[in-house]
Amino acid sequence: MASSGHSPVNAFAAQEAGATLEAYRYDPESVGPAEVEIAITHCGICHSDLHLIDNDWQSSKYPLVPGHEVVGTVASKGDLVAHLQVGDRVGVGWQSGSCHHCEWCAQGDEQLCADMQGTCLGRPGGFADRIIVDGGFAFAIPEALPSEIAAPLMCGGITVYSPIRQHARPQSRVGVIGIGGLGHLAIRFARAFGCEVTAFSSTPAKEEEARAHGAHHFVSSVDDAALKAQRDSLDLIVSTVYRSLDWRRYVNALRPDGVLSFVGALSEPMELPTGLLLSRRRSVTGNPIGGSVAIREMLDFAARHQIGAQVEVLPMSQVNTALDRLRRNDVRYRFVLERD
């Protein structure tokens, strides 16, 4: 990267696929006229960061600085950035750039832009003390949201908020598969929407936790009889898991016009008889993050209803401890790194 004349950025990077992160310094580019430089205070850890470190998606370039749930303050900005001022507290999620001109950008669905740019794909991410991004993807954080709570909302929060926003109504009956980093947020958002919420988990011990997050009902996802009993009961099911399940049971659990929405990428292809969809006009969809309109709405909604992730905060210098524990699923429910 070309030097901007600024001091080097201090970061943590993987030098090769699957490697432990090491201290890493790089010279940042100059802040462009439509860009902002953010002094990072907090950065959430998403499971996608592990995929990037391990190059599971065959898209990683090394050295790789992960991190895309960023919260910090605007340190400097380009002349074309009018909606933010130096010192403003902002958040950045998975996306940090787009063309700004296509039909999707024009309607606030920038996540669908063919020129969508990832925050830590092909550029250094948020496990660092500073980051430079397109100012259009730096969002003001409402005062009511603490920074450590807001950070996971920038990716995990908007990822589950999007399908609820798109497919649910206050009278909807919503199911959430998986009570983890994404699932607990989906329960909280769906409950705040006014929906009747059913949690599905393979871990019976999570029933108490699921109900504490706002679930009205709990169903064991490994109990075939319990799944069968859910037939024709739900309007929307949000799947946050990465492993294959008996998807026929879940599609059968949908009412007419019901939607099964995937926000977690499955490790294996799924198979479904089309008759299950045709007979009740059901749909299977996927939802990637959300655009600028949805992110602003989500942050305002979260602030109004005091919705945030349940987090464990660690110093950024302990990033490898957090990543190791995340690999073992040893977290309830999201790690957030705080700048030392």
N, C-alpha and C positions, 0 to 999 in steps of 0.2 A: 504493500500500500504506500501511496505517496505521503510524505510527511506534511502535516498541516501547520507546523511550527509550534503546535501544542506539545505538552509533555507526553511521553508514551502512556498508553493505556495499560494498566495492570489487570491481568485476566488469568483464568485457569483454562487450559486447553488439553485436549487429547492429541497426542502426536501421531497416533495410528489407531486403527480400528480396535475397540475393546480395551484401550489403554487406560491406566489410571491418569487422572488429570494432573497436570503439572503447572507451576507458576509460569506465566507466559507474558511477554511484553511486546506490544506492537505500536507502530506509529500510525495514528488515525489519519484519515483523509480530511481535507478541509470541509467545513460545514457549508453545504450548498445553499443557494438562496431559498429553497423550499424545505430545508432540513432543520432539525433541532439536535443539539447535543445534550444528552441527559446524564447528570451525575447520579449513578445508581445507588439507591439505599437498600433495596430488597429485590430478590429474584426468586420466584417459585421454581420448583423442580417438577417437571412433567415427565410422564413415562416416555413421551416422545424424545426427550433428551437422551434416554438410554438407547433408543433405536438409532439416533444420530451418532452417538459415540461408537456404537457397535457396527455402524454402516449397514443396518438391517434393510434399509430401503435403497441401498446402492446409490445414494445421492450425496454422501458426505465427502468433504475435502478437508485434508489435514495440513497443518494443525487446525483443529476444530474447537472453537469456543462455544459451548452450548448456552442455553438459557433464553427463554422467550416469554417469561411472565415477569416483566420488568416494571418496577416502580421506582421513581426518583424525581429529581427536580431539574427543570430546564436550566442548563448552564450557559448556553448560547443558542442563538437562532439566526436563520437567514432572514433577509429583508422581506421575503414574500410570506413569511409566517405571521399572520395577523391575529390568530385566535388564541395564541399563547404568549406569555411574558416570561422573561427570565425570573426564576424562582418559583414558578408554578409547579405544583406536584402533578405528575402525569404517569400514565401507565401505557405499556406497549405489550402486545400479544404476539401470536405466531406470525402475523403479517406485518411487514414494515414498508410496503411499497406496492404500487399498481400503476397502470397507465393513466388513470384519472379521466379517460376520454371515452371508453367503450360504453355500450348500453348498460352493462352491469355496474360499472363505476358510477354512471350517471344516476342510477336508482339506489345507490348506497349499498350494493351487494359486491363490494370490491373483492371479496374472497373468491368470487367466480371469475375474476378477470384473468384472461390468458397470460397476462404479464405480471401475475401476482408474485411478489417477492417475499421470501421468508426472512424472518428476523435473524435466524442463525443458520441459514442455508446459503453458502457462498459468501458469507460475511460473518464477522465476529458477533457473537450473541451477548447475553446478559450476565454471564458469570464473570463479571468484570467491574471496574469502577466507573466506566463511562461507555456510552454507546451513541452512535449517530444514526438517526432514522428519518425517513420522510415525515415532515411535520403533520401530515394528514392522518398519520397512524399513531400519534401521541395523543392520548385522551386524558382530559382533566379528571382527576379523581375527586369525587365528592368528599367534602369535609368529614362526613359522618363515617367514612370507611377508613379504619387504620391501615397503614401501608402493608403490613404483613398479611392482613386479611384480604386486601384488594389484589395483591399480586396474583394469586391463583385464579382470580376471576377473569384475568386477561386472556387466558386460554381455556382452562378447565371450566370456568363459569360460563363463558360465552358459548362453548361447545355444547353444553347441555341446555342452556337457555334457548338457543336457536330453534330446536325442534319443538320445544314446549310453546314458544312464541308463535311458531308457524302452524302447529297442528292442534293445540289445545285451547279450550275455553274454560271459564270458571266452573261450568257444570260437567266438564270432562272427567272421565275415570282414567287415570294414568298409571301405568306400570313402569317400574325402573328395575332393570336387570343389573345386578352387581352393586354392592354397597361399599365402594372404595372411593378413591379420590374424585372421580367424576360422579359416581352414583349418589354419594351423600349430598352433593350440590344439586343434583337433579331432583332429589326428594324435597329439599328445602325450597327450590324455586317452584316446583309443581304445587306444593302445599300453599305457598304464598299466593299463587295464582287463584287459589280457591278450589283446586281439583281434589278429588278423592284419590288417594295415592296408595298403591300396592307395591311393596318391595319384594323382589325375588333375589334370593341368595342361596348359595350352596353351603353356607355356614350357619347352622341354626343359632349359634351363639350371638349372631349379629342382629337377632330380632329386636332385642332391647335397644340397641343402638339405632336401628332403622326407625323404630317408633319415636325415639328421642329426636331424630332429625325431622320428623313430621309424617312418617308413613302411618296410614290408618290400618293397613293390613300387612301381613308378612306371609310369604309362601316359600317353602323350600324348593329350590330349583332342581333338586335331585329326587324329589318325591313325585313319581309319575302320576299317582292318584290325585295329589294336590294340584298338579298342573292341569290335569284333565278337568278338574272341577272348576277351573277358571274359564271354561268355554263361553264365548260370547259375552264377556264381562267388561272389556276394556276398550277405550277409544284410541289410546295411544300407548305404545310400549317403547321406551327408550332403552336401548341396549348399550351398556358401557363396557362390556367384557370383550376379551380378545380371543377366547377359545370357543370352539363350536359347541352348541347345545342342540337339544331336540327342537329345532325351529318350527316344526309342524305344530307342536303343542302351543307355542306362543302365537303363531298366526291364528290357530283355532280359538285362542283366547280373545281375539279382536272381535268387536261388534261390527255391523255393517259400516262401511267407510272407515274402518279402523286402520291405523298406520303403525307398522313396526319400523322404527327409525334407528339406524346404527350410527353411533358416534365413536365406537371402538372398531378398529380394523381387525377383522377375523384373520387368524393364522391359516385357515383352510377355506376353500370354496364352500359355499352353502348350496344345498339343493332343496327345492320346494316344488311340489306339484302346482301347476298354474291353476288347477281347479280350486285350490284353497283361496286363491285371490279372486277368481271370477265369481264364485258362488255368493260372496258377501261384499263384493266391490272393495276388497282390502288392498292395501298398498305396502310395499317395502321400499324404504328410502334410506339415503345416507345424508348426513349433515356435517359439513366442514365448518368449523368456527362460526363467524358471522361478520357482516360488514359494518361500516362505521355507524350506520343508523341503529343497528341492533346493539352494538357495543355501548353506545351512549345510553340507550334505553335501559340496557341491562344494568349498567352502573347506577343509574338513577333508581331503578327498581330495587336493587340490592341495598342501596343506602336507605331508602324509605322503609324497607321491611327488615333491615338489619340482617341481611343474608351475607354470609361469607364462608370461606372454607374453614374447617377445623384444621389448624396448622400446628406444626412443631417447628420452631425457629432455631436455626443453627448459624454460627458465624460462617461467612463465606470461605474462610480458611479450612473449614471442616467439610468441604464439598464432597470429598471422597468417602467420608463416613456416611453422609446422607445418601450418596449414590449406592453404596454397598448395601445399606439397609433397605433402600427402595427395591433393589434386586431381590431381596428376601421378603418383600412385602411387609417389612417391619416399620410401619408408619400408620398413624391414625390422624389425618388422612392425607395430608399434603406437607411436604417439606418446603420451607421458605428459608433462603439464605439471606442473612443480614450482613451488610458490609462491615468488616471489622473496624 
